[in-house]
Amino acid sequence: MKKDRMEQRIDPVAAGLQAPVETPAAILEARLEAAGRRVSTYLRHMAIPERSRHSLTLTALDLLARDPGENAAQAEAKAIILVRSLLAEQRIPVYAVPGPPLKRSHMKPEVMDRRPWVHVFLRLWRPLWNTAAAILNTSFIDIVLYALLLAGLYALTTSSH
């Protein structure tokens, strides 16, 4: 069925339709349209305010209409050259200076506390634990020596009676 549709092409002359006539104005308009698409794509990737971007495109197309070149590729190349020269004359605002692209990635969700009472208890207990650990770490040997000294004194006093 698809082959039948493809084989049955409509002849524009037999159907009474006229083929579009390529006038110089139509050719110029087609070249300006292709150049305008290229310029707007070029300017879209620059950090320029929207109003300036459109005015630059229109100015470049007005200048290009005077001498569009021999084909669409030349018109596009000339349009980019015109835009670059217009950009060299224009002062770019400070807030629109291009920078590196943003790198967006997945953010790991924050761990939520399901039992707040445990968090409160740990918040109160942690300073006490740290203090006890500091005392025992720094004074543990002294405590053991005092305990041995007291045990020795106790042993001496009980053996002398």
RAVEN-V98505 format. One record per residue. N is the residue number from 1. RES is the residue in one small letter. SS is DSSP state (@ for helix, = for strand, . for the rest). OMEGA is omega in degrees with one decimal (* if undefined). D_FIRST is the distance of its C-alpha to the first C-alpha in whole Angstrom. Layout:
N;RES;SS;OMEGA;D_FIRST  N;RES;SS;OMEGA;D_FIRST
//
This chain:
1;m;.;178.1;0  2;k;@;179.6;4  3;k;@;179.5;5  4;d;@;179.0;5  5;r;@;-178.9;6  6;m;@;-179.0;9  7;e;@;-177.8;10  8;q;.;177.8;11  9;r;.;-178.3;14  10;i;.;176.1;16  11;d;.;-175.2;20  12;p;.;-178.9;22  13;v;.;-179.7;25  14;a;.;-178.8;23  15;a;.;179.2;22  16;g;.;177.9;26  17;l;.;179.4;26  18;q;.;175.9;28  19;a;.;-179.8;28  20;p;.;179.6;30  21;v;.;-179.9;33  22;e;.;176.7;35  23;t;.;177.4;39  24;p;@;178.8;41  25;a;@;179.0;41  26;a;@;178.3;37  27;i;@;178.1;38  28;l;@;-179.9;41  29;e;@;178.5;39  30;a;@;178.5;36  31;r;@;178.6;39  32;l;@;178.4;41  33;e;@;178.5;38  34;a;@;179.2;37  35;a;@;178.7;40  36;g;@;176.7;41  37;r;@;-179.1;38  38;r;@;-179.0;40  39;v;@;-179.4;43  40;s;@;175.5;42  41;t;@;178.8;41  42;y;@;-177.3;44  43;l;@;-179.8;46  44;r;@;-178.0;44  45;h;.;175.9;46  46;m;.;-178.8;49  47;a;.;179.8;52  48;i;.;176.1;52  49;p;.;-173.6;53  50;e;@;-178.4;50  51;r;@;178.0;51  52;s;@;179.7;53  53;r;@;-179.6;49  54;h;@;179.6;48  55;s;@;176.4;51  56;l;@;179.1;51  57;t;@;179.8;47  58;l;@;178.5;48  59;t;@;179.8;51  60;a;@;179.4;49  61;l;@;175.4;47  62;d;@;177.8;49  63;l;@;-179.4;51  64;l;@;-178.6;48  65;a;@;178.7;47  66;r;@;179.4;50  67;d;.;-174.4;49  68;p;.;-177.6;45  69;g;.;-174.2;45  70;e;.;179.2;43  71;n;.;-176.2;40  72;a;@;-179.5;38  73;a;@;177.3;39  74;q;@;179.3;43  75;a;@;178.9;43  76;e;@;-179.9;42  77;a;@;179.0;45  78;k;@;179.3;47  79;a;@;178.9;46  80;i;@;177.7;47  81;i;@;178.2;50  82;l;@;-179.8;51  83;v;@;178.7;50  84;r;@;178.6;52  85;s;@;176.6;55  86;l;@;178.3;55  87;l;@;178.9;55  88;a;@;179.1;58  89;e;@;-174.6;60  90;q;.;175.9;59  91;r;.;180.0;61  92;i;.;179.8;59  93;p;.;-176.3;60  94;v;@;-176.6;62  95;y;@;-176.8;59  96;a;@;179.0;56  97;v;.;-178.2;57  98;p;.;178.5;54  99;g;.;179.8;55  100;p;.;-179.4;53  101;p;.;177.6;50  102;l;.;178.2;51  103;k;.;-178.0;50  104;r;.;178.9;49  105;s;.;-178.3;49  106;h;.;178.3;49  107;m;.;178.3;53  108;k;.;-178.4;54  109;p;.;-179.7;55  110;e;.;179.4;59  111;v;.;-179.1;61  112;m;.;179.6;62  113;d;.;-178.3;65  114;r;.;-179.8;65  115;r;.;-175.6;69  116;p;@;-179.3;71  117;w;@;176.9;74  118;v;@;179.7;74  119;h;@;179.2;73  120;v;@;179.2;76  121;f;@;-179.8;78  122;l;@;179.1;77  123;r;@;178.4;78  124;l;@;-174.2;81  125;w;@;-173.6;82  126;r;@;178.2;81  127;p;@;178.3;84  128;l;@;179.7;86  129;w;@;-179.8;84  130;n;@;178.8;84  131;t;@;179.2;88  132;a;@;179.8;89  133;a;@;179.2;87  134;a;@;-179.9;89  135;i;@;-177.9;92  136;l;@;-179.9;92  137;n;@;-177.2;90  138;t;@;-173.3;93  139;s;@;-176.0;96  140;f;@;-179.0;95  141;i;@;178.0;98  142;d;@;179.5;100  143;i;@;179.0;100  144;v;@;179.7;100  145;l;@;176.3;103  146;y;@;178.8;105  147;a;@;177.6;104  148;l;@;177.7;106  149;l;@;178.3;109  150;l;@;177.9;109  151;a;@;178.6;109  152;g;@;177.5;111  153;l;@;178.0;114  154;y;@;-179.9;113  155;a;@;179.7;114  156;l;@;-179.0;117  157;t;@;-179.0;118  158;t;@;-179.9;118  159;s;@;-178.3;119  160;s;@;-179.7;123  161;h;.;*;124
//
